Amino acid sequence: MDRTATYLILITRFTGGYTAYAPAFPQLFTQASTARVAYARLKPLLKSHISSLIAHDKPIPRDPVFQTRTLRLDLVHLREQEELR
């Protein structure tokens, strides 16, 4: 059995605040008015869920994310290109 597990936590912004979730556990998510609070609320949910999996001798999911990348686009350039069509 592994001694530790690492999970990517995604925090997304929406009109009323932030949502935090881990792709390994898509059924678990939290919402809050700040990113920090959304993350803080998710941690005990994940710990509790993983503890329940251990107690019921169920497999603990591994994080499916193996790489992240950021894509930055020049929107002004894209708009200009679109106007030329």
C-alpha positions as CSV (number, residue, x, y, z in Angstrom):
1,M,0.0,0.0,0.0
2,D,1.2,3.5,-0.8
3,R,2.1,5.7,2.1
4,T,1.0,9.0,0.4
5,A,-1.2,10.2,-2.4
6,T,-1.1,13.4,-4.3
7,Y,-4.1,14.9,-6.1
8,L,-4.5,17.9,-8.4
9,I,-7.1,20.3,-7.0
10,L,-8.7,22.6,-9.6
11,I,-10.3,25.8,-8.5
12,T,-12.6,27.5,-11.0
13,R,-14.2,30.9,-10.8
14,F,-17.9,31.4,-11.4
15,T,-20.2,34.4,-11.0
16,G,-20.9,33.9,-7.3
17,G,-17.4,32.7,-6.2
18,Y,-15.2,29.6,-6.6
19,T,-15.6,25.9,-7.0
20,A,-12.8,23.4,-5.9
21,Y,-12.6,19.8,-7.0
22,A,-10.2,17.0,-7.6
23,P,-10.5,15.2,-11.0
24,A,-9.8,11.9,-9.2
25,F,-13.0,12.4,-7.2
26,P,-15.4,14.3,-9.6
27,Q,-18.4,13.6,-7.2
28,L,-16.7,15.8,-4.5
29,F,-16.7,19.5,-4.9
30,T,-17.2,22.7,-2.8
31,Q,-18.2,26.2,-3.5
32,A,-17.3,29.3,-1.6
33,S,-16.9,33.1,-2.0
34,T,-13.1,32.8,-2.1
35,A,-10.7,30.3,-3.7
36,R,-9.0,29.8,-0.3
37,V,-12.2,28.8,1.4
38,A,-13.3,26.5,-1.4
39,Y,-9.9,24.7,-1.2
40,A,-10.1,24.6,2.6
41,R,-13.6,23.0,2.5
42,L,-12.5,20.4,0.0
43,K,-9.6,19.0,2.0
44,P,-11.7,17.4,4.8
45,L,-14.2,16.1,2.2
46,L,-11.4,14.3,0.4
47,K,-9.8,13.0,3.6
48,S,-13.2,11.7,4.8
49,H,-14.0,10.0,1.5
50,I,-10.6,8.4,1.3
51,S,-10.9,7.2,4.9
52,S,-14.2,5.6,4.0
53,L,-12.7,3.8,1.1
54,I,-9.9,2.5,3.3
55,A,-12.4,1.4,6.0
56,H,-14.5,-0.5,3.3
57,D,-11.3,-2.0,1.7
58,K,-12.0,-0.2,-1.5
59,P,-9.3,0.9,-4.0
60,I,-8.1,4.5,-3.6
61,P,-8.2,6.3,-7.0
62,R,-5.0,7.6,-8.4
63,D,-5.0,11.1,-9.8
64,P,-5.8,10.8,-13.5
65,V,-4.0,14.0,-14.3
66,F,-0.5,13.4,-15.5
67,Q,0.3,16.8,-16.9
68,T,-1.1,20.3,-16.9
69,R,-0.4,23.1,-19.4
70,T,-1.5,26.7,-19.7
71,L,-2.6,28.1,-23.1
72,R,-2.4,31.8,-23.6
73,L,-4.1,33.3,-26.6
74,D,-3.8,36.8,-28.1
75,L,-7.4,37.7,-28.4
76,V,-6.7,41.0,-30.1
77,H,-4.8,39.2,-32.8
78,L,-7.6,36.6,-33.2
79,R,-10.3,39.3,-33.5
80,E,-8.2,41.1,-36.1
81,Q,-7.8,37.9,-38.1
82,E,-11.6,37.3,-37.9
83,E,-12.3,40.8,-39.1
84,L,-10.2,40.2,-42.2
85,R,-12.3,37.3,-43.3
